[in-house]
Structure formats: C-alpha cells, structure tokens
Amino acid sequence: MDSSQHIDEQTHGGVHDPNVHHSPEEIKKEVRKYLVVFFALACLTVITVAISNLRLQSNEAIAIALIIASIKAFLVAGYFMHLLSERKLIYAVLSITVFFFAILLWAPWNHHYDYFGR
C-alpha cells in the first residue's frame, strides 16, 4: 500500500476520519505535541503576568501583551483547533468570506456614488 492510499483511508472528503485507529507510537507523538503546546501556553501566561508587574509605560505594556496574546492565539487555533492540518478547507472558507465581505463593502459604495455621482 502506498502513502496515497494510506492517506485516503484516513480522510473522508479531505477531513480526518475519527474512526481510524492509530498505533501507540502515533498516539504518543500526538500527546507529546499537545503537551509541548500546553507548556508553551503556560509559560507565555507566566511571562504575561510577569510583564504586567514591570511598571512599563502603558503603550509598551499593551504592545508586548498583544504580541504574547497573538502567539497564544496562534498556538490554540493552530494545534487545538487543528487549523494547521486543514489548510485547504480553511483557505476555501476564508476566500468565500473575503468575497462576500468585498460585496458588502462594494454594494453601499456603488449605490451611493451611482445615486449621487450623476
């Protein structure tokens, strides 16, 4: 069995099939990945609390807190919500969202300038 057949057996329509059983080695690898992400999130939380006690200027403290929050959001969305492993689906949904958002911006603008532009 080649790797493409192995992948097709584990996916259904591009989405991971939860009924596929994995080897103990694969499970240990996944658990280790989640534990590393959890440890990183815990460390970033401690860093955020430590920075709040440094008496920085408010704009510096906000900038640092936003950077740390962005990293934490990436870790949560990427690993716990599985967004890193489902790129095709995510990009499809994102492109549809951008398309409809552009229509929502264009329609009132077009109506305003079509009505008043003459």
PDB file as gemmi writes it, atoms N, CA and C in Angstrom:
CRYST1    1.000    1.000    1.000  90.00  90.00  90.00 P 1                      
ATOM      1  N   MET A   1       0.854  -1.176   0.000  1.00  0.00           N  
ATOM      2  CA  MET A   1       0.000   0.000   0.000  1.00  0.00           C  
ATOM      3  C   MET A   1       0.899   1.237   0.000  1.00  0.00           C  
ATOM      4  N   ASP A   2       0.666   2.121  -0.954  1.00  0.00           N  
ATOM      5  CA  ASP A   2       1.469   3.343  -0.977  1.00  0.00           C  
ATOM      6  C   ASP A   2       0.869   4.392  -0.058  1.00  0.00           C  
ATOM      7  N   SER A   3       1.601   5.496   0.107  1.00  0.00           N  
ATOM      8  CA  SER A   3       1.185   6.516   1.077  1.00  0.00           C  
ATOM      9  C   SER A   3      -0.107   7.216   0.675  1.00  0.00           C  
ATOM     10  N   SER A   4      -0.392   7.322  -0.635  1.00  0.00           N  
ATOM     11  CA  SER A   4      -1.634   7.992  -1.042  1.00  0.00           C  
ATOM     12  C   SER A   4      -2.854   7.174  -0.648  1.00  0.00           C  
ATOM     13  N   GLN A   5      -2.753   5.844  -0.714  1.00  0.00           N  
ATOM     14  CA  GLN A   5      -3.868   5.011  -0.270  1.00  0.00           C  
ATOM     15  C   GLN A   5      -4.035   5.120   1.237  1.00  0.00           C  
ATOM     16  N   HIS A   6      -2.908   5.190   1.953  1.00  0.00           N  
ATOM     17  CA  HIS A   6      -2.958   5.314   3.415  1.00  0.00           C  
ATOM     18  C   HIS A   6      -3.642   6.614   3.818  1.00  0.00           C  
ATOM     19  N   ILE A   7      -3.340   7.693   3.113  1.00  0.00           N  
ATOM     20  CA  ILE A   7      -3.949   8.990   3.412  1.00  0.00           C  
ATOM     21  C   ILE A   7      -5.438   8.954   3.078  1.00  0.00           C  
ATOM     22  N   ASP A   8      -5.799   8.342   1.932  1.00  0.00           N  
ATOM     23  CA  ASP A   8      -7.203   8.288   1.546  1.00  0.00           C  
ATOM     24  C   ASP A   8      -8.027   7.469   2.531  1.00  0.00           C  
ATOM     25  N   GLU A   9      -7.432   6.456   3.138  1.00  0.00           N  
ATOM     26  CA  GLU A   9      -8.154   5.658   4.113  1.00  0.00           C  
ATOM     27  C   GLU A   9      -8.417   6.445   5.401  1.00  0.00           C  
ATOM     28  N   GLN A  10      -7.571   7.430   5.702  1.00  0.00           N  
ATOM     29  CA  GLN A  10      -7.710   8.175   6.943  1.00  0.00           C  
ATOM     30  C   GLN A  10      -8.497   9.465   6.786  1.00  0.00           C  
ATOM     31  N   THR A  11      -8.871   9.792   5.560  1.00  0.00           N  
ATOM     32  CA  THR A  11      -9.625  11.022   5.357  1.00  0.00           C  
ATOM     33  C   THR A  11     -10.935  10.720   4.660  1.00  0.00           C  
ATOM     34  N   HIS A  12     -11.862  11.598   4.856  1.00  0.00           N  
ATOM     35  CA  HIS A  12     -13.147  11.495   4.184  1.00  0.00           C  
ATOM     36  C   HIS A  12     -13.494  12.888   3.684  1.00  0.00           C  
ATOM     37  N   GLY A  13     -13.346  13.081   2.392  1.00  0.00           N  
ATOM     38  CA  GLY A  13     -13.617  14.400   1.832  1.00  0.00           C  
ATOM     39  C   GLY A  13     -12.599  15.438   2.282  1.00  0.00           C  
ATOM     40  N   GLY A  14     -11.356  15.023   2.541  1.00  0.00           N  
ATOM     41  CA  GLY A  14     -10.324  15.944   2.972  1.00  0.00           C  
ATOM     42  C   GLY A  14     -10.309  16.209   4.461  1.00  0.00           C  
ATOM     43  N   VAL A  15     -11.256  15.610   5.198  1.00  0.00           N  
ATOM     44  CA  VAL A  15     -11.336  15.799   6.642  1.00  0.00           C  
ATOM     45  C   VAL A  15     -10.950  14.495   7.313  1.00  0.00           C  
ATOM     46  N   HIS A  16     -10.194  14.591   8.401  1.00  0.00           N  
ATOM     47  CA  HIS A  16      -9.714  13.406   9.108  1.00  0.00           C  
ATOM     48  C   HIS A  16     -10.882  12.561   9.603  1.00  0.00           C  
ATOM     49  N   ASP A  17     -10.766  11.256   9.389  1.00  0.00           N  
ATOM     50  CA  ASP A  17     -11.808  10.323   9.837  1.00  0.00           C  
ATOM     51  C   ASP A  17     -11.546   9.925  11.284  1.00  0.00           C  
ATOM     52  N   PRO A  18     -12.429  10.249  12.213  1.00  0.00           N  
ATOM     53  CA  PRO A  18     -12.186   9.941  13.621  1.00  0.00           C  
ATOM     54  C   PRO A  18     -12.277   8.461  13.947  1.00  0.00           C  
ATOM     55  N   ASN A  19     -12.783   7.651  13.022  1.00  0.00           N  
ATOM     56  CA  ASN A  19     -12.926   6.226  13.275  1.00  0.00           C  
ATOM     57  C   ASN A  19     -11.672   5.422  12.950  1.00  0.00           C  
ATOM     58  N   VAL A  20     -10.651   6.062  12.392  1.00  0.00           N  
ATOM     59  CA  VAL A  20      -9.419   5.366  12.062  1.00  0.00           C  
ATOM     60  C   VAL A  20      -8.608   5.185  13.333  1.00  0.00           C  
ATOM     61  N   HIS A  21      -8.126   3.971  13.555  1.00  0.00           N  
ATOM     62  CA  HIS A  21      -7.330   3.672  14.745  1.00  0.00           C  
ATOM     63  C   HIS A  21      -5.857   3.907  14.445  1.00  0.00           C  
ATOM     64  N   HIS A  22      -5.140   4.447  15.415  1.00  0.00           N  
ATOM     65  CA  HIS A  22      -3.734   4.765  15.239  1.00  0.00           C  
ATOM     66  C   HIS A  22      -2.886   3.863  16.108  1.00  0.00           C  
ATOM     67  N   SER A  23      -1.620   3.758  15.726  1.00  0.00           N  
ATOM     68  CA  SER A  23      -0.690   2.946  16.507  1.00  0.00           C  
ATOM     69  C   SER A  23      -0.332   3.680  17.796  1.00  0.00           C  
ATOM     70  N   PRO A  24       0.147   2.958  18.793  1.00  0.00           N  
ATOM     71  CA  PRO A  24       0.549   3.623  20.046  1.00  0.00           C  
ATOM     72  C   PRO A  24       1.646   4.664  19.839  1.00  0.00           C  
ATOM     73  N   GLU A  25       2.520   4.451  18.866  1.00  0.00           N  
ATOM     74  CA  GLU A  25       3.585   5.427  18.599  1.00  0.00           C  
ATOM     75  C   GLU A  25       3.006   6.737  18.079  1.00  0.00           C  
ATOM     76  N   GLU A  26       2.014   6.636  17.186  1.00  0.00           N  
ATOM     77  CA  GLU A  26       1.383   7.847  16.664  1.00  0.00           C  
ATOM     78  C   GLU A  26       0.651   8.603  17.768  1.00  0.00           C  
ATOM     79  N   ILE A  27      -0.003   7.865  18.647  1.00  0.00           N  
ATOM     80  CA  ILE A  27      -0.735   8.493  19.750  1.00  0.00           C  
ATOM     81  C   ILE A  27       0.233   9.196  20.696  1.00  0.00           C  
ATOM     82  N   LYS A  28       1.368   8.546  21.024  1.00  0.00           N  
ATOM     83  CA  LYS A  28       2.373   9.177  21.892  1.00  0.00           C  
ATOM     84  C   LYS A  28       2.926  10.444  21.265  1.00  0.00           C  
ATOM     85  N   LYS A  29       3.134  10.413  19.945  1.00  0.00           N  
ATOM     86  CA  LYS A  29       3.650  11.593  19.241  1.00  0.00           C  
ATOM     87  C   LYS A  29       2.650  12.744  19.326  1.00  0.00           C  
ATOM     88  N   GLU A  30       1.356  12.452  19.124  1.00  0.00           N  
ATOM     89  CA  GLU A  30       0.328  13.484  19.211  1.00  0.00           C  
ATOM     90  C   GLU A  30       0.208  14.041  20.632  1.00  0.00           C  
ATOM     91  N   VAL A  31       0.225  13.154  21.623  1.00  0.00           N  
ATOM     92  CA  VAL A  31       0.111  13.595  23.019  1.00  0.00           C  
ATOM     93  C   VAL A  31       1.294  14.486  23.374  1.00  0.00           C  
ATOM     94  N   ARG A  32       2.490  14.098  22.927  1.00  0.00           N  
ATOM     95  CA  ARG A  32       3.689  14.909  23.197  1.00  0.00           C  
ATOM     96  C   ARG A  32       3.546  16.297  22.583  1.00  0.00           C  
ATOM     97  N   LYS A  33       3.014  16.359  21.361  1.00  0.00           N  
ATOM     98  CA  LYS A  33       2.833  17.657  20.695  1.00  0.00           C  
ATOM     99  C   LYS A  33       1.888  18.541  21.504  1.00  0.00           C  
ATOM    100  N   TYR A  34       0.783  17.981  21.976  1.00  0.00           N  
ATOM    101  CA  TYR A  34      -0.175  18.765  22.753  1.00  0.00           C  
ATOM    102  C   TYR A  34       0.400  19.189  24.107  1.00  0.00           C  
ATOM    103  N   LEU A  35       1.209  18.343  24.701  1.00  0.00           N  
ATOM    104  CA  LEU A  35       1.837  18.718  25.966  1.00  0.00           C  
ATOM    105  C   LEU A  35       2.843  19.852  25.776  1.00  0.00           C  
ATOM    106  N   VAL A  36       3.590  19.832  24.673  1.00  0.00           N  
ATOM    107  CA  VAL A  36       4.537  20.918  24.384  1.00  0.00           C  
ATOM    108  C   VAL A  36       3.775  22.229  24.179  1.00  0.00           C  
ATOM    109  N   VAL A  37       2.675  22.170  23.447  1.00  0.00           N  
ATOM    110  CA  VAL A  37       1.874  23.382  23.230  1.00  0.00           C  
ATOM    111  C   VAL A  37       1.289  23.876  24.550  1.00  0.00           C  
ATOM    112  N   PHE A  38       0.802  22.962  25.384  1.00  0.00           N  
ATOM    113  CA  PHE A  38       0.269  23.352  26.691  1.00  0.00           C  
ATOM    114  C   PHE A  38       1.349  24.010  27.543  1.00  0.00           C  
ATOM    115  N   PHE A  39       2.545  23.438  27.557  1.00  0.00           N  
ATOM    116  CA  PHE A  39       3.645  24.021  28.325  1.00  0.00           C  
ATOM    117  C   PHE A  39       4.005  25.411  27.790  1.00  0.00           C  
ATOM    118  N   ALA A  40       4.008  25.568  26.467  1.00  0.00           N  
ATOM    119  CA  ALA A  40       4.293  26.877  25.875  1.00  0.00           C  
ATOM    120  C   ALA A  40       3.236  27.902  26.277  1.00  0.00           C  
ATOM    121  N   LEU A  41       1.972  27.493  26.278  1.00  0.00           N  
ATOM    122  CA  LEU A  41       0.894  28.403  26.690  1.00  0.00           C  
ATOM    123  C   LEU A  41       1.025  28.787  28.161  1.00  0.00           C  
ATOM    124  N   ALA A  42       1.394  27.828  29.003  1.00  0.00           N  
ATOM    125  CA  ALA A  42       1.579  28.121  30.425  1.00  0.00           C  
ATOM    126  C   ALA A  42       2.739  29.088  30.628  1.00  0.00           C  
ATOM    127  N   CYS A  43       3.838  28.862  29.920  1.00  0.00           N  
ATOM    128  CA  CYS A  43       4.996  29.766  30.032  1.00  0.00           C  
ATOM    129  C   CYS A  43       4.647  31.171  29.549  1.00  0.00           C  
ATOM    130  N   LEU A  44       3.914  31.269  28.444  1.00  0.00           N  
ATOM    131  CA  LEU A  44       3.523  32.588  27.941  1.00  0.00           C  
ATOM    132  C   LEU A  44       2.579  33.302  28.901  1.00  0.00           C  
ATOM    133  N   THR A  45       1.733  32.554  29.600  1.00  0.00           N  
ATOM    134  CA  THR A  45       0.859  33.160  30.605  1.00  0.00           C  
ATOM    135  C   THR A  45       1.677  33.711  31.762  1.00  0.00           C  
ATOM    136  N   VAL A  46       2.681  32.951  32.205  1.00  0.00           N  
ATOM    137  CA  VAL A  46       3.556  33.421  33.281  1.00  0.00           C  
ATOM    138  C   VAL A  46       4.319  34.664  32.829  1.00  0.00           C  
ATOM    139  N   ILE A  47       4.782  34.676  31.595  1.00  0.00           N  
ATOM    140  CA  ILE A  47       5.501  35.839  31.070  1.00  0.00           C  
ATOM    141  C   ILE A  47       4.577  37.062  31.023  1.00  0.00           C  
ATOM    142  N   THR A  48       3.322  36.864  30.623  1.00  0.00           N  
ATOM    143  CA  THR A  48       2.366  37.967  30.585  1.00  0.00           C  
ATOM    144  C   THR A  48       2.145  38.563  31.972  1.00  0.00           C  
ATOM    145  N   VAL A  49       1.988  37.703  32.965  1.00  0.00           N  
ATOM    146  CA  VAL A  49       1.800  38.188  34.333  1.00  0.00           C  
ATOM    147  C   VAL A  49       3.054  38.902  34.823  1.00  0.00           C  
ATOM    148  N   ALA A  50       4.220  38.360  34.504  1.00  0.00           N  
ATOM    149  CA  ALA A  50       5.474  38.988  34.931  1.00  0.00           C  
ATOM    150  C   ALA A  50       5.647  40.360  34.284  1.00  0.00           C  
ATOM    151  N   ILE A  51       5.288  40.481  33.023  1.00  0.00           N  
ATOM    152  CA  ILE A  51       5.417  41.768  32.336  1.00  0.00           C  
ATOM    153  C   ILE A  51       4.451  42.794  32.925  1.00  0.00           C  
ATOM    154  N   SER A  52       3.296  42.337  33.368  1.00  0.00           N  
ATOM    155  CA  SER A  52       2.342  43.293  33.956  1.00  0.00           C  
ATOM    156  C   SER A  52       2.861  43.883  35.261  1.00  0.00           C  
ATOM    157  N   ASN A  53       3.811  43.224  35.902  1.00  0.00           N  
ATOM    158  CA  ASN A  53       4.382  43.721  37.156  1.00  0.00           C  
ATOM    159  C   ASN A  53       5.654  44.541  36.955  1.00  0.00           C  
ATOM    160  N   LEU A  54       6.070  44.804  35.718  1.00  0.00           N  
ATOM    161  CA  LEU A  54       7.322  45.506  35.445  1.00  0.00           C  
ATOM    162  C   LEU A  54       7.207  47.020  35.458  1.00  0.00           C  
ATOM    163  N   ARG A  55       6.035  47.551  35.588  1.00  0.00           N  
ATOM    164  CA  ARG A  55       5.820  49.002  35.614  1.00  0.00           C  
ATOM    165  C   ARG A  55       6.289  49.663  34.305  1.00  0.00           C  
ATOM    166  N   LEU A  56       5.923  49.060  33.197  1.00  0.00           N  
ATOM    167  CA  LEU A  56       6.244  49.644  31.892  1.00  0.00           C  
ATOM    168  C   LEU A  56       5.229  50.737  31.561  1.00  0.00           C  
ATOM    169  N   GLN A  57       5.575  51.566  30.579  1.00  0.00           N  
ATOM    170  CA  GLN A  57       4.602  52.544  30.098  1.00  0.00           C  
ATOM    171  C   GLN A  57       3.449  51.775  29.461  1.00  0.00           C  
ATOM    172  N   SER A  58       2.293  52.386  29.469  1.00  0.00           N  
ATOM    173  CA  SER A  58       1.099  51.657  29.024  1.00  0.00           C  
ATOM    174  C   SER A  58       1.188  51.213  27.565  1.00  0.00           C  
ATOM    175  N   ASN A  59       1.738  52.053  26.672  1.00  0.00           N  
ATOM    176  CA  ASN A  59       1.820  51.657  25.269  1.00  0.00           C  
ATOM    177  C   ASN A  59       2.795  50.495  25.073  1.00  0.00           C  
ATOM    178  N   GLU A  60       3.889  50.469  25.836  1.00  0.00           N  
ATOM    179  CA  GLU A  60       4.828  49.348  25.745  1.00  0.00           C  
ATOM    180  C   GLU A  60       4.198  48.071  26.300  1.00  0.00           C  
ATOM    181  N   ALA A  61       3.529  48.173  27.426  1.00  0.00           N  
ATOM    182  CA  ALA A  61       2.891  47.004  28.046  1.00  0.00           C  
ATOM    183  C   ALA A  61       1.796  46.434  27.140  1.00  0.00           C  
ATOM    184  N   ILE A  62       1.025  47.310  26.519  1.00  0.00           N  
ATOM    185  CA  ILE A  62      -0.031  46.843  25.621  1.00  0.00           C  
ATOM    186  C   ILE A  62       0.560  46.155  24.403  1.00  0.00           C  
ATOM    187  N   ALA A  63       1.617  46.736  23.832  1.00  0.00           N  
ATOM    188  CA  ALA A  63       2.247  46.133  22.655  1.00  0.00           C  
ATOM    189  C   ALA A  63       2.797  44.743  22.979  1.00  0.00           C  
ATOM    190  N   ILE A  64       3.492  44.616  24.095  1.00  0.00           N  
ATOM    191  CA  ILE A  64       4.055  43.320  24.482  1.00  0.00           C  
ATOM    192  C   ILE A  64       2.941  42.317  24.779  1.00  0.00           C  
ATOM    193  N   ALA A  65       1.898  42.763  25.472  1.00  0.00           N  
ATOM    194  CA  ALA A  65       0.782  41.866  25.789  1.00  0.00           C  
ATOM    195  C   ALA A  65       0.065  41.400  24.519  1.00  0.00           C  
ATOM    196  N   LEU A  66      -0.077  42.274  23.536  1.00  0.00           N  
ATOM    197  CA  LEU A  66      -0.716  41.881  22.285  1.00  0.00           C  
ATOM    198  C   LEU A  66       0.134  40.892  21.495  1.00  0.00           C  
ATOM    199  N   ILE A  67       1.439  41.079  21.524  1.00  0.00           N  
ATOM    200  CA  ILE A  67       2.331  40.136  20.841  1.00  0.00           C  
ATOM    201  C   ILE A  67       2.220  38.753  21.484  1.00  0.00           C  
ATOM    202  N   ILE A  68       2.263  38.711  22.798  1.00  0.00           N  
ATOM    203  CA  ILE A  68       2.148  37.429  23.502  1.00  0.00           C  
ATOM    204  C   ILE A  68       0.773  36.813  23.272  1.00  0.00           C  
ATOM    205  N   ALA A  69      -0.279  37.617  23.300  1.00  0.00           N  
ATOM    206  CA  ALA A  69      -1.636  37.104  23.064  1.00  0.00           C  
ATOM    207  C   ALA A  69      -1.780  36.562  21.640  1.00  0.00           C  
ATOM    208  N   SER A  70      -1.126  37.205  20.674  1.00  0.00           N  
ATOM    209  CA  SER A  70      -1.177  36.713  19.295  1.00  0.00           C  
ATOM    210  C   SER A  70      -0.493  35.355  19.167  1.00  0.00           C  
ATOM    211  N   ILE A  71       0.634  35.198  19.834  1.00  0.00           N  
ATOM    212  CA  ILE A  71       1.336  33.912  19.810  1.00  0.00           C  
ATOM    213  C   ILE A  71       0.472  32.834  20.457  1.00  0.00           C  
ATOM    214  N   LYS A  72      -0.145  33.154  21.579  1.00  0.00           N  
ATOM    215  CA  LYS A  72      -1.007  32.186  22.261  1.00  0.00           C  
ATOM    216  C   LYS A  72      -2.224  31.845  21.395  1.00  0.00           C  
ATOM    217  N   ALA A  73      -2.806  32.831  20.731  1.00  0.00           N  
ATOM    218  CA  ALA A  73      -3.953  32.567  19.858  1.00  0.00           C  
ATOM    219  C   ALA A  73      -3.553  31.667  18.689  1.00  0.00           C  
ATOM    220  N   PHE A  74      -2.363  31.892  18.126  1.00  0.00           N  
ATOM    221  CA  PHE A  74      -1.875  31.030  17.048  1.00  0.00           C  
ATOM    222  C   PHE A  74      -1.720  29.592  17.529  1.00  0.00           C  
ATOM    223  N   LEU A  75      -1.154  29.410  18.719  1.00  0.00           N  
ATOM    224  CA  LEU A  75      -0.972  28.062  19.248  1.00  0.00           C  
ATOM    225  C   LEU A  75      -2.309  27.362  19.477  1.00  0.00           C  
ATOM    226  N   VAL A  76      -3.250  28.063  20.066  1.00  0.00           N  
ATOM    227  CA  VAL A  76      -4.557  27.458  20.334  1.00  0.00           C  
ATOM    228  C   VAL A  76      -5.276  27.141  19.021  1.00  0.00           C  
ATOM    229  N   ALA A  77      -5.344  28.109  18.123  1.00  0.00           N  
ATOM    230  CA  ALA A  77      -6.061  27.882  16.860  1.00  0.00           C  
ATOM    231  C   ALA A  77      -5.345  26.859  15.988  1.00  0.00           C  
ATOM    232  N   GLY A  78      -4.046  26.927  15.936  1.00  0.00           N  
ATOM    233  CA  GLY A  78      -3.300  26.036  15.058  1.00  0.00           C  
ATOM    234  C   GLY A  78      -3.280  24.594  15.505  1.00  0.00           C  
ATOM    235  N   TYR A  79      -3.115  24.371  16.792  1.00  0.00           N  
ATOM    236  CA  TYR A  79      -2.961  22.996  17.274  1.00  0.00           C  
ATOM    237  C   TYR A  79      -4.231  22.437  17.899  1.00  0.00           C  
ATOM    238  N   PHE A  80      -4.850  23.146  18.820  1.00  0.00           N  
ATOM    239  CA  PHE A  80      -6.028  22.602  19.491  1.00  0.00           C  
ATOM    240  C   PHE A  80      -7.265  22.626  18.593  1.00  0.00           C  
ATOM    241  N   MET A  81      -7.346  23.597  17.686  1.00  0.00           N  
ATOM    242  CA  MET A  81      -8.475  23.658  16.766  1.00  0.00           C  
ATOM    243  C   MET A  81      -8.133  23.023  15.420  1.00  0.00           C  
ATOM    244  N   HIS A  82      -6.929  22.484  15.271  1.00  0.00           N  
ATOM    245  CA  HIS A  82      -6.471  21.740  14.083  1.00  0.00           C  
ATOM    246  C   HIS A  82      -6.485  22.571  12.805  1.00  0.00           C  
ATOM    247  N   LEU A  83      -6.268  23.867  12.902  1.00  0.00           N  
ATOM    248  CA  LEU A  83      -6.290  24.705  11.709  1.00  0.00           C  
ATOM    249  C   LEU A  83      -5.024  24.548  10.867  1.00  0.00           C  
ATOM    250  N   LEU A  84      -3.929  24.130  11.457  1.00  0.00           N  
ATOM    251  CA  LEU A  84      -2.710  23.931  10.689  1.00  0.00           C  
ATOM    252  C   LEU A  84      -2.801  22.703   9.792  1.00  0.00           C  
ATOM    253  N   SER A  85      -3.551  21.700  10.205  1.00  0.00           N  
ATOM    254  CA  SER A  85      -3.626  20.468   9.425  1.00  0.00           C  
ATOM    255  C   SER A  85      -4.755  20.489   8.392  1.00  0.00           C  
ATOM    256  N   GLU A  86      -5.616  21.468   8.414  1.00  0.00           N  
ATOM    257  CA  GLU A  86      -6.740  21.535   7.484  1.00  0.00           C  
ATOM    258  C   GLU A  86      -6.651  22.797   6.639  1.00  0.00           C  
ATOM    259  N   ARG A  87      -5.504  23.030   6.026  1.00  0.00           N  
ATOM    260  CA  ARG A  87      -5.269  24.278   5.300  1.00  0.00           C  
ATOM    261  C   ARG A  87      -6.204  24.481   4.109  1.00  0.00           C  
ATOM    262  N   LYS A  88      -6.445  23.451   3.316  1.00  0.00           N  
ATOM    263  CA  LYS A  88      -7.281  23.626   2.125  1.00  0.00           C  
ATOM    264  C   LYS A  88      -8.687  24.070   2.508  1.00  0.00           C  
ATOM    265  N   LEU A  89      -9.253  23.437   3.502  1.00  0.00           N  
ATOM    266  CA  LEU A  89     -10.601  23.793   3.944  1.00  0.00           C  
ATOM    267  C   LEU A  89     -10.629  25.210   4.510  1.00  0.00           C  
ATOM    268  N   ILE A  90      -9.617  25.556   5.300  1.00  0.00           N  
ATOM    269  CA  ILE A  90      -9.561  26.888   5.901  1.00  0.00           C  
ATOM    270  C   ILE A  90      -9.426  27.960   4.827  1.00  0.00           C  
ATOM    271  N   TYR A  91      -8.549  27.738   3.841  1.00  0.00           N  
ATOM    272  CA  TYR A  91      -8.380  28.733   2.783  1.00  0.00           C  
ATOM    273  C   TYR A  91      -9.644  28.859   1.928  1.00  0.00           C  
ATOM    274  N   ALA A  92     -10.359  27.766   1.722  1.00  0.00           N  
ATOM    275  CA  ALA A  92     -11.608  27.843   0.955  1.00  0.00           C  
ATOM    276  C   ALA A  92     -12.635  28.687   1.696  1.00  0.00           C  
ATOM    277  N   VAL A  93     -12.809  28.433   2.978  1.00  0.00           N  
ATOM    278  CA  VAL A  93     -13.769  29.208   3.776  1.00  0.00           C  
ATOM    279  C   VAL A  93     -13.333  30.672   3.848  1.00  0.00           C  
ATOM    280  N   LEU A  94     -12.041  30.911   4.029  1.00  0.00           N  
ATOM    281  CA  LEU A  94     -11.535  32.279   4.098  1.00  0.00           C  
ATOM    282  C   LEU A  94     -11.757  33.023   2.788  1.00  0.00           C  
ATOM    283  N   SER A  95     -11.519  32.375   1.658  1.00  0.00           N  
ATOM    284  CA  SER A  95     -11.710  33.055   0.373  1.00  0.00           C  
ATOM    285  C   SER A  95     -13.182  33.384   0.130  1.00  0.00           C  
ATOM    286  N   ILE A  96     -14.083  32.495   0.516  1.00  0.00           N  
ATOM    287  CA  ILE A  96     -15.511  32.783   0.383  1.00  0.00           C  
ATOM    288  C   ILE A  96     -15.897  33.958   1.282  1.00  0.00           C  
ATOM    289  N   THR A  97     -15.357  33.990   2.493  1.00  0.00           N  
ATOM    290  CA  THR A  97     -15.639  35.081   3.421  1.00  0.00           C  
ATOM    291  C   THR A  97     -15.149  36.417   2.864  1.00  0.00           C  
ATOM    292  N   VAL A  98     -13.943  36.442   2.313  1.00  0.00           N  
ATOM    293  CA  VAL A  98     -13.394  37.678   1.734  1.00  0.00           C  
ATOM    294  C   VAL A  98     -14.241  38.134   0.552  1.00  0.00           C  
ATOM    295  N   PHE A  99     -14.687  37.190  -0.265  1.00  0.00           N  
ATOM    296  CA  PHE A  99     -15.525  37.534  -1.415  1.00  0.00           C  
ATOM    297  C   PHE A  99     -16.810  38.228  -0.972  1.00  0.00           C  
ATOM    298  N   PHE A 100     -17.514  37.629  -0.019  1.00  0.00           N  
ATOM    299  CA  PHE A 100     -18.777  38.230   0.433  1.00  0.00           C  
ATOM    300  C   PHE A 100     -18.549  39.528   1.210  1.00  0.00           C  
ATOM    301  N   PHE A 101     -17.441  39.634   1.925  1.00  0.00           N  
ATOM    302  CA  PHE A 101     -17.117  40.884   2.605  1.00  0.00           C  
ATOM    303  C   PHE A 101     -16.879  41.997   1.584  1.00  0.00           C  
ATOM    304  N   ALA A 102     -16.205  41.676   0.494  1.00  0.00           N  
ATOM    305  CA  ALA A 102     -15.974  42.663  -0.564  1.00  0.00           C  
ATOM    306  C   ALA A 102     -17.291  43.112  -1.182  1.00  0.00           C  
ATOM    307  N   ILE A 103     -18.216  42.182  -1.365  1.00  0.00           N  
ATOM    308  CA  ILE A 103     -19.538  42.561  -1.900  1.00  0.00           C  
ATOM    309  C   ILE A 103     -20.261  43.486  -0.926  1.00  0.00           C  
ATOM    310  N   LEU A 104     -20.170  43.174   0.376  1.00  0.00           N  
ATOM    311  CA  LEU A 104     -20.827  44.015   1.376  1.00  0.00           C  
ATOM    312  C   LEU A 104     -20.229  45.416   1.416  1.00  0.00           C  
ATOM    313  N   LEU A 105     -18.944  45.548   1.139  1.00  0.00           N  
ATOM    314  CA  LEU A 105     -18.332  46.877   1.080  1.00  0.00           C  
ATOM    315  C   LEU A 105     -18.651  47.587  -0.223  1.00  0.00           C  
ATOM    316  N   TRP A 106     -18.683  46.835  -1.315  1.00  0.00           N  
ATOM    317  CA  TRP A 106     -18.880  47.436  -2.625  1.00  0.00           C  
ATOM    318  C   TRP A 106     -20.323  47.905  -2.832  1.00  0.00           C  
ATOM    319  N   ALA A 107     -21.301  47.150  -2.374  1.00  0.00           N  
ATOM    320  CA  ALA A 107     -22.705  47.462  -2.663  1.00  0.00           C  
ATOM    321  C   ALA A 107     -23.124  48.845  -2.152  1.00  0.00           C  
ATOM    322  N   PRO A 108     -22.892  49.201  -0.892  1.00  0.00           N  
ATOM    323  CA  PRO A 108     -23.284  50.550  -0.457  1.00  0.00           C  
ATOM    324  C   PRO A 108     -22.478  51.646  -1.156  1.00  0.00           C  
ATOM    325  N   TRP A 109     -21.196  51.392  -1.387  1.00  0.00           N  
ATOM    326  CA  TRP A 109     -20.366  52.384  -2.073  1.00  0.00           C  
ATOM    327  C   TRP A 109     -20.888  52.615  -3.479  1.00  0.00           C  
ATOM    328  N   ASN A 110     -21.203  51.539  -4.180  1.00  0.00           N  
ATOM    329  CA  ASN A 110     -21.706  51.653  -5.551  1.00  0.00           C  
ATOM    330  C   ASN A 110     -23.054  52.368  -5.568  1.00  0.00           C  
ATOM    331  N   HIS A 111     -23.927  52.041  -4.635  1.00  0.00           N  
ATOM    332  CA  HIS A 111     -25.232  52.689  -4.573  1.00  0.00           C  
ATOM    333  C   HIS A 111     -25.091  54.185  -4.300  1.00  0.00           C  
ATOM    334  N   HIS A 112     -24.201  54.535  -3.368  1.00  0.00           N  
ATOM    335  CA  HIS A 112     -24.009  55.944  -3.010  1.00  0.00           C  
ATOM    336  C   HIS A 112     -23.490  56.744  -4.201  1.00  0.00           C  
ATOM    337  N   TYR A 113     -22.457  56.251  -4.877  1.00  0.00           N  
ATOM    338  CA  TYR A 113     -21.885  57.012  -5.978  1.00  0.00           C  
ATOM    339  C   TYR A 113     -22.703  56.920  -7.247  1.00  0.00           C  
ATOM    340  N   ASP A 114     -23.475  55.864  -7.414  1.00  0.00           N  
ATOM    341  CA  ASP A 114     -24.343  55.779  -8.568  1.00  0.00           C  
ATOM    342  C   ASP A 114     -25.500  56.764  -8.421  1.00  0.00           C  
ATOM    343  N   TYR A 115     -26.035  56.891  -7.214  1.00  0.00           N  
ATOM    344  CA  TYR A 115     -27.175  57.769  -6.964  1.00  0.00           C  
ATOM    345  C   TYR A 115     -26.773  59.232  -6.940  1.00  0.00           C  
ATOM    346  N   PHE A 116     -25.681  59.541  -6.227  1.00  0.00           N  
ATOM    347  CA  PHE A 116     -25.261  60.937  -6.060  1.00  0.00           C  
ATOM    348  C   PHE A 116     -24.199  61.367  -7.053  1.00  0.00           C  
ATOM    349  N   GLY A 117     -23.602  60.436  -7.758  1.00  0.00           N  
ATOM    350  CA  GLY A 117     -22.495  60.778  -8.651  1.00  0.00           C  
ATOM    351  C   GLY A 117     -22.916  61.389  -9.951  1.00  0.00           C  
ATOM    352  N   ARG A 118     -24.184  61.346 -10.298  1.00  0.00           N  
ATOM    353  CA  ARG A 118     -24.625  61.868 -11.589  1.00  0.00           C  
ATOM    354  C   ARG A 118     -24.884  63.330 -11.569  1.00  0.00           C  
TER     355      ARG A 118                                                      
END                                                                             
